[in-house]
């Protein structure tokens, strides 16, 4: 009954073992997924949370209801069946063991079909909920196609593996391993031979196969590939009402110093020959210190719900149901345009995580990167309120993209630029001058609105590495900052470990990013309100 090791049984059994582990793991985690879905529906509501389900979390399949319970029961049975079949196939060399393996792979095809059915039911429920929550939501059909493929691809892959293993199990070599005697041509060998040579009617097989491949490519593959060529989703700001300020501050008043007498003539000389250098005088420094208004955050402050409209739930009255805050980075031809955004540094993920802890409305799980040219494709009133740009070398952008970026900024958007090195600082100054030849970078005053809410920075942007200076700069258009440039590399403070920076200072860098986000969203909604009227 037991024979020496052969590669074919291993090839037949390993996929079954992996499928068994995946199936049993999914069923074991099912109660956790149910509890998570119930929590979000109780605290957020279906109208809000349904847009998070578009990103593809596994618990979205729970919306299929009874069909999903049937799937979980199927996975329980099939998982145990597959695990047992894989063990038997490895250890036993009998005809019934091979039949057991074939039955297990037929069960894979059945489970894949049930899984695909549940996916279509669940995504249908999501589509209906989105239509009810936001009738004006655009691109729903494409979203649903991507979401369905996100799930069904695993069922398709499992089905293809099962079909291949069934053919392998019917080959002569496989049958000879499990049968004492085998005669004649095996069905699996005949199938492979027909695929290779065309069988009794090669012309018919070739025409049938070509027609199938062409239809598959034109109906499924090509539209799917086109979805990812320059596609964008309208930027939907969370709907709600919040408070403009979330932090109270108190002013620290300096004590007035008594004026001391200063002599400019020697007491024991008739003439003072040493003329003092005004640049070495401490008077200017003392004037700055005496007139500076120093503020600090009140640690006992009660934080409100960020947004606009003086509400308590957070969000913006001119937002859209199901909206969420997204972090969009600009791609360009240049080194390290995504500096700090890799899986190790996680600067963008860390910022979104910090933001999610500070606000009550939905925040994207990960950032997005866009070519500058894609900014032109956003519908009016639904473009990103701000985009982020960084790097460590030169910036190479075509004249067309410069015009697109200029139009985007003048139409209400904001560029959040962050110097990653002194070389990038020089390149950015030249780049932004070509985008706005009629404007220039100017200092942003310490008492500017940017530094006042939701966090207060009495002395302007937090001091960091200063690759390009000590002051935050910007470009204004019609009283609104359309460019915010930090020459000190805020991105480094966002990285995992904060690049060795003190935690308190790193938190200020996160808070500065939130201030920019809040300012950009609020101004953008004010300027583009007319485009969102129905």
HELIX and SHEET records of a PDB file:
HELIX    1   1 UNK A    7  UNK A   28  1                                  22    
HELIX    2   2 UNK A   30  UNK A   43  1                                  14    
HELIX    3   3 UNK A   46  UNK A   53  1                                   8    
HELIX    4   4 UNK A   58  UNK A   64  5                                   7    
HELIX    5   5 UNK A   66  UNK A   91  1                                  26    
HELIX    6   6 UNK A   95  UNK A  133  1                                  39    
HELIX    7   7 UNK A  140  UNK A  169  1                                  30    
HELIX    8   8 UNK A  172  UNK A  178  1                                   7    
HELIX    9   9 UNK A  187  UNK A  197  1                                  11    
HELIX   10  10 UNK A  202  UNK A  216  1                                  15    
HELIX   11  11 UNK A  217  UNK A  221  3                                   5    
HELIX   12  12 UNK A  222  UNK A  227  1                                   6    
HELIX   13  13 UNK A  278  UNK A  280  5                                   3    
HELIX   14  14 UNK A  283  UNK A  291  1                                   9    
HELIX   15  15 UNK A  347  UNK A  358  1                                  12    
HELIX   16  16 UNK A  372  UNK A  377  5                                   6    
HELIX   17  17 UNK A  399  UNK A  410  1                                  12    
HELIX   18  18 UNK A  422  UNK A  435  1                                  14    
HELIX   19  19 UNK A  449  UNK A  451  5                                   3    
HELIX   20  20 UNK A  490  UNK A  494  1                                   5    
HELIX   21  21 UNK A  498  UNK A  500  5                                   3    
HELIX   22  22 UNK A  503  UNK A  527  1                                  25    
HELIX   23  23 UNK A  529  UNK A  532  5                                   4    
SHEET    1   A 2 UNK A 249  UNK A 252  0                                        
SHEET    2   A 2 UNK A 294  UNK A 297 -1                                        
SHEET    1   B 2 UNK A 328  UNK A 331  0                                        
SHEET    2   B 2 UNK A 368  UNK A 371  1                                        
SHEET    1   C 5 UNK A 386  UNK A 391  0                                        
SHEET    2   C 5 UNK A 414  UNK A 419  1                                        
SHEET    3   C 5 UNK A 480  UNK A 486  1                                        
SHEET    4   C 5 UNK A 473  UNK A 477 -1                                        
SHEET    5   C 5 UNK A 442  UNK A 443 -1                                        
END                                                                             
